[in-house]
Amino acid sequence: MNQMFDLTGKKALVTGGSRGLGKAMAEALIEFGAKVVITGTREKIMDVAKEIGAIAGIQGDFLLDGQVEKVYIAAKNVLKGSPDILVNNAAIQRRALCEDFPDRDWNDVLSVSLSAVFKMCKLAAKDMIPNRSGKIINVASMISFFGGLNIPAYAASKGGVAQITKSFSNAWAKYGLNVNAIAPGYMATDMNEALIADSTRNKQILDRIPAARWGTPKDVKGLTIFLSSNASDYVNSAVIPVDGGYLGS
Ligand SMILES: NC(=O)c1ccc[n+]([C@@H]2O[C@H](COP(=O)([O-])OP(=O)(O)OC[C@H]3O[C@@H](n4cnc5c(N)ncnc54)[C@H](O)[C@@H]3O)[C@@H](O)[C@H]2O)c1
């Protein structure tokens, strides 16, 4: 393995690692030598951890007060130290007509998909700054760049993820931290079940993807390794699309 991408002995925390993109990112980190802890809302996170060779699966629901902090401390305990790599992947989606969008859904989406990212970044940075190194990867979206349909809370959260990535990068790059974001395009995961099942929207989306297919969890593995490794030491504040060319079309 090229040493530039080697993650042997690195400690990593991946939120929302139970399925979809987070699970694939955790698998990639493990394949390149990292010790990985994944988090999820259900008990089955322990089984997923076993399945992929993560050292632990930690249960935590970021809708509940204090859970981000609890999960971070539990991760440090099993990692026997602070993470070298933090992947903020957990997020939720809610769809409703904009004029009827429930306040409750707004608050829930912002809590999990933005506030938890903000809190987790701060917790990790406090530990990474004294080490003068650390890789923080936030998961943004195409919806960081445009508004989508009937997903105002998710659009606000992902716009926010892109912006806090830049804000934290500006603050912490001088301490040797790399804070960047991956912006997946349209990926075939549980989160998009409704879109995939809607034949009109499905066709509209596919028509605009130059690669002419939905992305898969495997498609985010390469960039995850790049942004976690020494190969990206001079990459700061970037929000990088993995979208089959969607943004450029
Ligand atoms: N699927 C896509 O097309 C797509 C596109 C752009 C961005 N993204 C982003 O990629 C990331 C992963 O998406 P996915 O499609 O794999 O999603 P998914 O719904 O399959 O998985 C989401 C993960 O978040 C965790 N999670 C959900 N609610 C939570 C809560 N309340 N507290 C803590 N964790 C919670 C789940 O346990 C799960 O592991 C998300 O940030 C998503 O916004 C996905």
Ligand as a Chemical Component Dictionary entry (heavy atoms), coordinates in Angstrom:
data_LIG
# 
_chem_comp.id                   LIG 
_chem_comp.type                 NON-POLYMER 
_chem_comp.pdbx_formal_charge   0 
_chem_comp.three_letter_code    LIG 
# 
loop_
_chem_comp_atom.comp_id 
_chem_comp_atom.atom_id 
_chem_comp_atom.alt_atom_id 
_chem_comp_atom.type_symbol 
_chem_comp_atom.charge 
_chem_comp_atom.model_Cartn_x 
_chem_comp_atom.model_Cartn_y 
_chem_comp_atom.model_Cartn_z 
_chem_comp_atom.pdbx_ordinal 
LIG N1  N1  N 0  -27.970 9.183  -0.110 1  
LIG C1  C1  C 0  -27.721 10.291 -0.783 2  
LIG O1  O1  O 0  -28.075 10.438 -1.958 3  
LIG C2  C2  C 0  -26.983 11.419 -0.147 4  
LIG C3  C3  C 0  -26.682 12.509 -0.947 5  
LIG C4  C4  C 0  -26.000 13.572 -0.388 6  
LIG C5  C5  C 0  -25.620 13.522 0.936  7  
LIG N2  N2  N 1  -25.927 12.448 1.679  8  
LIG C6  C6  C 0  -25.511 12.453 3.066  9  
LIG O2  O2  O 0  -24.722 11.309 3.308  10 
LIG C7  C7  C 0  -24.856 10.918 4.671  11 
LIG C8  C8  C 0  -25.301 9.477  4.739  12 
LIG O3  O3  O 0  -26.475 9.316  3.984  13 
LIG P1  P1  P 0  -27.136 7.894  3.721  14 
LIG O4  O4  O 0  -27.870 8.031  2.453  15 
LIG O5  O5  O -1 -26.134 6.835  3.908  16 
LIG O6  O6  O 0  -28.212 7.887  4.907  17 
LIG P2  P2  P 0  -28.921 6.701  5.684  18 
LIG O7  O7  O 0  -30.277 7.208  6.051  19 
LIG O8  O8  O 0  -28.817 5.415  4.948  20 
LIG O9  O9  O 0  -28.006 6.597  7.005  21 
LIG C9  C9  C 0  -28.022 7.639  7.944  22 
LIG C10 C10 C 0  -27.197 7.275  9.144  23 
LIG O10 O10 O 0  -27.418 8.300  10.127 24 
LIG C11 C11 C 0  -27.761 7.704  11.361 25 
LIG N3  N3  N 0  -28.801 8.483  12.041 26 
LIG C12 C12 C 0  -30.073 8.687  11.604 27 
LIG N4  N4  N 0  -30.761 9.384  12.525 28 
LIG C13 C13 C 0  -29.909 9.625  13.552 29 
LIG C14 C14 C 0  -30.052 10.239 14.820 30 
LIG N5  N5  N 0  -31.211 10.749 15.221 31 
LIG N6  N6  N 0  -28.979 10.285 15.629 32 
LIG C15 C15 C 0  -27.788 9.750  15.262 33 
LIG N7  N7  N 0  -27.593 9.132  14.080 34 
LIG C16 C16 C 0  -28.648 9.058  13.245 35 
LIG C17 C17 C 0  -28.329 6.335  11.051 36 
LIG O11 O11 O 0  -28.098 5.455  12.135 37 
LIG C18 C18 C 0  -27.570 5.954  9.783  38 
LIG O12 O12 O 0  -26.401 5.249  10.133 39 
LIG C19 C19 C 0  -25.852 11.900 5.277  40 
LIG O13 O13 O 0  -25.148 12.984 5.853  41 
LIG C20 C20 C 0  -26.622 12.385 4.078  42 
LIG O14 O14 O 0  -27.216 13.628 4.292  43 
LIG C21 C21 C 0  -26.605 11.378 1.180  44 
# 
loop_
_chem_comp_bond.comp_id 
_chem_comp_bond.atom_id_1 
_chem_comp_bond.atom_id_2 
_chem_comp_bond.value_order 
_chem_comp_bond.pdbx_ordinal 
LIG N1  C1  SING 1  
LIG C1  O1  DOUB 2  
LIG C1  C2  SING 3  
LIG C2  C3  SING 4  
LIG C2  C21 DOUB 5  
LIG C3  C4  DOUB 6  
LIG C4  C5  SING 7  
LIG C5  N2  DOUB 8  
LIG N2  C6  SING 9  
LIG N2  C21 SING 10 
LIG C6  O2  SING 11 
LIG C6  C20 SING 12 
LIG O2  C7  SING 13 
LIG C7  C8  SING 14 
LIG C7  C19 SING 15 
LIG C8  O3  SING 16 
LIG O3  P1  SING 17 
LIG P1  O4  DOUB 18 
LIG P1  O5  SING 19 
LIG P1  O6  SING 20 
LIG O6  P2  SING 21 
LIG P2  O7  DOUB 22 
LIG P2  O8  SING 23 
LIG P2  O9  SING 24 
LIG O9  C9  SING 25 
LIG C9  C10 SING 26 
LIG C10 O10 SING 27 
LIG C10 C18 SING 28 
LIG O10 C11 SING 29 
LIG C11 N3  SING 30 
LIG C11 C17 SING 31 
LIG N3  C12 SING 32 
LIG N3  C16 SING 33 
LIG C12 N4  DOUB 34 
LIG N4  C13 SING 35 
LIG C13 C14 SING 36 
LIG C13 C16 DOUB 37 
LIG C14 N5  SING 38 
LIG C14 N6  DOUB 39 
LIG N6  C15 SING 40 
LIG C15 N7  DOUB 41 
LIG N7  C16 SING 42 
LIG C17 O11 SING 43 
LIG C17 C18 SING 44 
LIG C18 O12 SING 45 
LIG C19 O13 SING 46 
LIG C19 C20 SING 47 
LIG C20 O14 SING 48 
# 
